[in-house]
Amino acid sequence: MPVVIAWLCVSVTPCRAVLFYDTGDSGHNTTAPTGAFEDSGWQYEGQYGAYLGTIIAPQYFITAQHFGTQGSTFTHSGIFNGGADVTYNIDLTANSGAGYWDIAGTDLRIFKVEELFPYYAPLYTGSLEVGLTMVTHGRGGPRGAEVLLSSTLHGWEHGSPDGIARWGSNTVSGVYASGLGDLLTASFSAGGTSEEASLSNGDSGGGVFVNDGGIWKLAGVNYSVDGRFDTNNTVGDGSDFDAAMFDRGGFYQGSDAFGWTLIPNLPLDNPSSMYASRISTSATEIMTITAVPEPHSAFLVMIAAAGCLMQRRRLTPQA
């Protein structure tokens, strides 16, 4: 488990972009994934202000709380739906005039729109996320400058944002019990997935999907990353930075305000992690708000409806 989750993607230092291990190419993974990652959640994402949200019901999308409200519209962009941009108006009278629902004890926030979405993401409601391949989505720029220690590469600083949506992959490595509920964790590893990625400023609110029996389901909402980092523990020298590190060994992690902890420089890599608010532990409350039943319940409803239809057809006289 990390030494500290000191840098939370709050408004003063918002998360910027999905950042890749294998490339700094600004055009990498900016279109719908294919192959093994086809239909892995890209189609359910939309733009909410400077961030992303995920469509989870005919009139609802979910995102993060910590960056605050981002206007009165939600755009299902052509890059996500394969066609033209479609803008939806948020129902500002929802939840008795609050304009949204916050899931208590978490960073999750749900909005309702006035129109109807054409489709929506299924939720992961199980408890076996650890070890599953995940796909995450966010907005911002490619990786920045190399982070070196004694001329050895340890990671990359967070680059300048460009507002472009990207997707990347990782593996769920654990569940961390925080003051804001359960968080899914994923390490930024040198020997990770084929599209190994972590988060940086601007990724907050994007959806994290896992493959559950061949179906990609929403398992998390991007929340934070490990950080900050420094080469020393001197307060006020301005040398600290934000980065995705495949090896934190030899660096200090923390902040001037709350103190610094030296990460031992061991033979094995000690990667930094990203964190996403876990959906499964809040699934019941989410589905109560959106009035969308659990997947198995929805299946039973469809079976029952089909049975009634068959009965009606049997009782209808033939012409």
N, C-alpha and C positions, 0 to 999 in steps of 0.2 A: 504494500500500500504506500502511496506517495508520502513524503515528509509533510507536505502542506499543499492545500489548494488555495494558494494565496491570491491568485489572479482570476477573479470571476469576471466574465464578459459583461461588465456593467457599462452604463452609458458613457462614463468618462473615458473608458478604454474599451470600446466595443470590439467584439470579435470580427476579424476581417475576411478570411478566406479559407476554403479547403486547401491544404498545403501538402504537396506530394513528396514522397521520398525519392522517387526515380527521376523526377523532372521539375524544372522551373519554368517550363513552357506555359505562357499565359493562356494559350488556347487549348490546353489539355483538359479533356472531359467537360467540355462546355455544351455538349449536345447529348441527347438521350443515349443511355448505355445500350450495348448490344451483347450478344453472346451470353456468358454466364450471368451477367448483371442486367439482362434485359428485364424490363418491367419491375425494377427494384425500387420504385418510389418516385423517380423523377417526374412521372406524369401527374403525381398528386401535389407537387410543390407549387407555390405561388408567391408573389411578391407582396409583402406587407411593409410599406415604407422602404427603409433601407435593408430590411431583413427578409427572411422567408417564413412561411407558415405552411402547414400541411392540411389538405382537405380530408376531413374525417367523417362527414355526414352530408346529406343533401343540402344543408344550409349552414354548415359549421366548419371552421378550421381551427387548428391548434398551433400555438407558438409559445415563446418564452415571455415571462413577466418582466424580467429585470431591465429590459431596454425601454419600458414604458409604452404608451400608445403612440402609434405611427400614422395617424390620419384616419380617414373614414372610408377607405376603399381597400380592396384586395384584388390583385390582378393575376389571373391565371394566364401567364404569358405564353405566346406562341412557341417559345423554346421548350415549354413543358407540355403543351397540349397538341403540338404538331400542326397548329393552324395559326389563327390570328389571336392577338391579345384580347382577353375578355375581362372587363372590369366589373366587379361586384361591389355593391354598396353595403357597408356594415350597418346593421340594425343598432343604432345608438340608444334605442329604448329597451333593448334586451336586458333581462335580469333586473326588472323593476327600475330601469333607467341607468343602471351601472354601465351598460354598454358591452359587458363581457362577464365571463365567469372565471374566477381564479380558483384553482384546485388547492385547498388549504394545505399548508405544510409543504408545498412544492413550488417550483418555478413555472408551472404550467398555466397557460391562460387560453381560454376558448372564446372565440367570437362567432356571432351569427350574422349571416348576410341576408339581404332582403330577397334575393333571387335564388335560383336552384343551380347547384353544381351538376355537371353531367355524370360524374362518378366520384367515388371517394375511397380512401385507403382503409383496408381492414386493420384492426388493432391486434397486436400480439398480447394475448391474455395469459400466457403460460409463465413458467418460472425457470426455464432452461436456456436463458439467453447466453450464458457463459460458454464460450467455445464456438459459438455460431459466427459465421461470416456476416458482417454488417456493411451497409452502404449508408454514407452520410452526405448531406447536401448543405451548401452554404454559398455566400456571396463575398466577393472581394478580390484580392490580387494574388499573384503567384508568390512563391517563397522569396525571401530577401537574401541578405548577405550571409555568407558562410560563418558559422561559429567555430572558431579554432581554439585549441588548447595545445601549446607546444607544437604548433604546425599540424596538428591532427584534427581532422574534421569531426565534429560532434553533433552538428545539426545546422539549422538555418533560422535566421531571424524572420519575424513576420514582415512580409513585404507591404508596400503601399497598396491600399484598396483600389479596385477598379469597378466594383459593382456588378461583376459578371458572375452568374451562377455556375457552380461546378459541383461535381460529385466525386467521391473517392471511397475506398473500401478499407476495412480493417477487420479485426477479430475481437469480439467482446471478451475481455480478459477478467472481468469481475463485476461485483455489485458493491458499491460503497454507500454505507449508511451515513447520510449527512444531515445537517440541520434543516435542509430543504428536501427531505425525503430520499429515497433510494436513487442512486445515480449509477448508470451503466458506465464502465470504464473500458478504455481501449488504449493499448500502448503503441507508440510510434516506433516500430521496430525495423531494423535494417533487413531482417529476413522475414518480413511480413507478407501480406497478400500481394497479388499482382498489381493492384492500384493503391498500395499502402499510402494512407493519408492521415493527417491530424487536423486540428482546428486552429484558427487564429482569429484576429479581430474581424468581426462581421458575420461569423457563422452562426451566432446565436439564433435560435428559433427554427433552424432547419431540421428536417426529419431524419431519423435514424431507422433504417429498416433491416430486419433479419429474415432469412429464408426459413420458413416453417413448413416443412413437408412439401416443398415446391412452390409455395406462395410467399411472396415478399410482404411482410406485415410491419406496420409502424410499431417500433419497440421503444423509441426514445425521441427526445427533443434536445438539440444541442444546447449545452449550458456553459461549460467552462473548460479551461486547460490548466495544466501545471505551470507555475511561474510565480514571480518573475525570476530571472537568473542574473548572476554577476560573477566576476572573477575574483571578487574580494567581498568582505563584509563591512567595508567602510561606509558609514552613513553620510549621505549628502554629496557624494562625489560625482553623481550623475552617470555612472558607468553601467547601471543595471539595464536589462533589455528583456524583451519578450521573444520567445523562440520555440520551435518544435525541435526537440532534442532526441536523437536516437541513442545518445549516451550522455547522461547528466553528470557522469563521474568527473570529479575535480572542480565542479562549479558550485557556487552557493545558490540556494533557492530560498525565496521568501520576499521580504520587502524592507525598506528602511523603517517603516512604521511599526512592523511587527517582528522584526528580527530576521536574521539569516541563518541557514543551516547548511553546512558543508556536506555535499554528497560524496561519499568515498569514491576514489578513482580505482576501480577494481578491474581485473582482467576481462570480466564479462560486461557487456553493455547494460546500462541502467536507463532505459528510455523514459521520457516524459509521457504523460497520458492526457487524453481528452475525456470529458464527462458529459453525459446526456441524462436528462430527467427521465426516469423509468416510467413507461406507460402502464405496464401490467399491474403495478400496485395501486394505480388510480383508475383502472379500466372501468370498474363499476360506477364510480362517480361520473366519469366522462360519458358513459353510455346513458346514464340517467339524464344528464343535461341534453344530450343530442337525440335521445329517444331511439338510438340504434341498438338493437339487441346484440348479445355476444354471437360470434360466428356460428356456433352450434345451434343456438336458439333460432337464428335467422334461417338456418337450414331446415329445422323442424317446421318452422312456419311455412316455408316454401313447399315442403312435402305435404303438409296438411292442406294447403291451398290447392295443390295439384290433385290430391285425393278427392276434395270436394268437386273440383272441375270434372274429374273423371266420372264421379257419381252423377252429376248433372247431365253429362253427355249420355250416360247409359239410360237415363230416364226420359231423354228427349226422343219422341217418336221420329222415325225416319220418313222423309218425304217420299 
